[in-house]
């Protein structure tokens, strides 16, 4: 049901279109389902939630990529230190 405040009628929701056409009822005067859900506010709220989801996914992906690079560089540094220590031990054993 699409409730229109301009003429106080309940119209069957036009299923073929996502947004009700302005010929039926203007978006600011349209209410969806129950009479207290403003269609315009519903669209804005859904856009904000979708935007937050996209931003959070992007931030998580960037953070994970950064952490992976950082952990790889740490592992490489540790491997280099171990290789240096092995080489030092080998040289010390050869000197004895």
C-alpha positions in Angstrom: 0.0 0.0 0.0 1.2 3.5 -0.8 -0.5 6.1 1.3 -0.7 9.6 -0.2 -1.2 12.5 2.1 -2.3 15.0 -0.7 -5.5 13.2 -1.4 -5.6 10.8 1.7 -5.9 7.6 -0.3 -4.2 4.3 -0.2 -3.1 3.2 -3.6 -1.7 -0.2 -4.6 2.0 0.2 -4.8 3.3 0.4 -8.4 5.4 -2.8 -8.5 7.0 -2.1 -11.9 8.9 1.0 -10.6 11.1 1.3 -7.5 10.0 4.8 -6.7 6.3 5.8 -7.1 5.8 8.1 -10.0 5.0 11.7 -9.2 1.7 11.4 -11.1 0.4 9.2 -8.4 1.8 11.1 -5.4 4.8 13.3 -4.7 7.7 11.7 -3.0 7.5 13.9 0.1 3.8 13.1 0.6 4.1 9.4 0.0 4.1 6.9 2.9 5.2 3.3 2.5 3.5 0.4 4.2 2.4 2.0 7.4 1.4 5.6 7.5 4.4 6.8 9.6 7.2 5.8 7.2 8.0 8.7 5.0 9.1 7.4 1.6 11.6 10.2 1.1 13.2 9.6 4.5 13.3 5.9 3.9 15.2 6.4 0.6 17.7 8.7 2.4 18.2 6.3 5.3 18.8 3.4 3.0 21.3 5.4 1.0 23.2 6.4 4.1 23.3 2.8 5.4 24.5 1.5 2.0 27.2 4.3 1.9 28.3 3.3 5.4 28.6 -0.3 4.4 30.6 0.5 1.3 32.9 2.8 3.3 33.4 0.2 6.1 34.2 -2.5 3.6 36.7 -0.3 1.8 38.4 0.7 5.1 38.6 -3.0 6.2 40.1 -4.0 2.9 42.7 -1.2 3.0 43.5 -2.0 6.6 44.0 -5.7 5.9 46.2 -5.0 2.9 48.3 -2.6 5.0 48.6 -5.2 7.8 49.7 -7.9 5.4 52.4 -5.8 3.9 53.6 -4.8 7.4 53.7 -8.4 8.7 55.5 -9.5 5.5 58.2 -6.9 6.0 58.5 -7.9 9.7 58.9 -11.6 8.6 61.6 -10.6 6.1 63.5 -8.6 8.7 63.4 -11.6 11.1 64.6 -13.9 8.4 67.5 -11.6 7.6 68.5 -11.4 11.2 68.4 -15.1 11.6 70.5 -15.5 8.4 73.1 -13.0 9.8 73.3 -14.8 13.1 73.8 -18.1 11.3 76.5 -16.6 9.2 78.2 -15.2 12.3 78.0 -18.5 14.1 79.4 -20.3 11.0 82.3 -17.8 10.8 83.0 -18.2 14.5 83.1 -22.0 14.2 85.4 -21.7 11.2 87.8 -19.4 13.2 88.0 -22.0 16.0 
